[in-house]
Amino acid sequence: MKPSNARTFADVLAAARSGDSWAYDRLYRSLARPITGFVTVRGAEDPDAMTNEVFLKAFRALGSFDGEESDFRSWVFSIARNTLVDSRRRSARRPQLAAHANIDIEVSPSAEAEAMDVLSMERITSILARLSDDQREVITLRLVADLSLAQVAEIVGKPVTAVKALQRRGIRRLQKEIGETGVSE
Amino acid sequence: MNEPDVNPGEMNDDALTDAEIESLFEYKNSGAFNEPLARFMADARSVIADIEPAEPSPALLEFIDVSAPPVPIRITTPETEVVELIEIDRSGVLYRSTKRRAISAAATFVLLGGLFVSAVATGPGLPGLGQGNESGLVVGSSTSSAVAGTSQEAAQDPIKDSAKGDEFSASTGAGSTSAQGETESSSTQQRQGSSATSVPESTGLLPTETSAVSTPGTHLSTTTLPNTTTSPTSTSTISTSTTSTPSSSTSTTSTSSSSTSVPSTVANQSFPYSVSGVASVTVSVVDGYVAFSGPNAQPGWTVEEQHTDGVEAEIRFTDGEVQVRLRAEVEDGLLTVTVRDERDDDDQSEASSDGAQPIVGQTTATPDSDDPDSDNPSADDSGPGHADDPDPDGSDPDSDPDDTDSDDSDRGNSGSGKSPDDSD
């Protein structure tokens, strides 16, 4: 199968399943950035390595996937989430390593970010660190992965109502945090 | 659980509705009710979701093709080309004649790595002939390749010439078909049942269609290659349906145009072009979209206008009132690069011989040159919408969510793939 301009997700998926490297490339590049961002914010030890691991798992298990593009996005993020959980479990068995679930980074915004009037990654991470791990996970998935409440609920293995409550509490916490310290502090 | 202690009573005044919370994730009027929070959410999304990933690991590279295959090109410069003239009169009589003429450009088609590759490059030209700089680059898929010589033997009966080996060497004219040195070598007359059955006989070519039309002051040459190129059964005819008109001395403007079609199998590659000798620009195909990069005009020429529209892009170089335009378009899996060179009459000879001239041998892969998320409609952010509350029962207990973990009755149900290495 050759790539064409009018490719649907089904075309790309079918091509990837048949081994076409361009299709894998397309799938990888469509999600590599948000997956990297997600595992970074969620405290992965090595976000780049974990991103590679996520896509490797996804591509090797591509035959088991069946769904639309949004389903694929949700599926890959669920793999990322599970990979993070596994990584933390491995880290927990290594007492010398600190837990990454509740990172609290206090770094001043970079000059570049200030110049561009955009919050720095450090500042964003710092504010998100005020949330509980569950809240941060839900809000990050909704924010970065562009997933619905139902999709996030499926990924984290909780009812939609529980996810909705986590989201509400997390937003309140952010609202309070930003109200007290300001956004660009 | 590290649930922070939040007194709901303290937050009542600032509590956001479900719609307002959802709008934070959609940026719908979010600034109206809580601008700092909305700004934080927008910035967080844009920053986190745009972290540049590292290079794929070797294991991942086994799946991903991050480097487009190199384009193997060999250049030959045969001395003659065959021009076939076909006319069909009302009685269905096919008049066919072939001509040979010296040329200054040629191409070698080589099958390597599953790609059928052809290139046309500038040749030295022959004495008394136009300096043909018309060039093109054609890459397509093919399961095999064939050879069509441009020798005099081929000119005698191009239709009957057959594949000869693993290479197909073709040539293109140096511009106007009224070039000097053209000599008619043979003329045949055949009766055909109809024009519909006679014409295709001459189209077993690679490129499948090549035409050249010369009118006073205007030169046009187009070469196309379909996506589904296969080994031709007849490969000797180089040009068909050629008409010749002597160049007019009264012409005031010369327009040179040449097109090159590249199937999208060469997606994510860049093709450096020399634009009629006045500038150079790199035409890149990334995920089926075309873009220019690095336009570099010769002294006296300026980049006047550059715009891209996804599958179309055009760049214009001007020198006073003279302009040369390069247009690239991706359509039906083909990249067509067209150069239109409009010069004063004094520059006609130069204009009629130049064109889109890919700098062969310098094709570079650009798999990561652009952000695919921003220009790829099929694989871009078309995720689920958030407008509707997916909560089926509409309830929001706002209780400790960890207490409800065992209730799976209203979990989302998107996709049917089981996550590998499921940790839960």
Interface residues (C-beta under 8 A of the other chain):
Chain A: K2 P3 S4 N5 A6 R7 T8 F9 D11 V12 S21 W22 Y24 D25 R26 L27 Y28 R29 S30 A32 R33 P34 I35 T36 G37 F38 T40 V41 P47 D48 A49 T51 N52 F55 L56 K57 A58 F59 R60 A61 S64 F65 D66 G67 E68 E69 S70 D71 F72 R73 S74 W75 S78 I79 R81 N82 T83 V85 D86 R89 N102 V118 L119 S120 M121 I124 I127 L128 R130 L131 S132 D133 D134 Q135 T140 R142 L143 V144 A145 D146 L147 S148 L149 A150 Q151 V152 A153 E154 G157 K158 P159 V160 T161 A162 V163 K164 A165 L166 Q167 R168 R169 I171 R172 R173 L174 Q175 K176 I178 G179 G182 V183
Chain B: M1 N2 E3 P4 V6 M11 D14 A15 L16 D18 I21 L24 F25 N34 P36 L37 R39 F40 M41 D43 A44 R45 S46 V47 I48 A49 D50 I51 E52 P53 A54 P56 S57 A59 L60 F63 I64 D65 V66 S141 N227 P263 S264 T265 A267 N268 D287 G288 V311 V330 E331 D332 G333 P367 D368 D371 P372 D373 N376 S378 A379 D380 D381 S382 G383 P384 G385 H386 D389 P390 D391 P392 D393 S395 D396 P397 D398 S399 D400 P401 D402 T404 D405 D407 D408 S409 D410 R411 G412 N413 S414 G415 S416 G417 K418 S419 P420 D421 D422 S423 D424
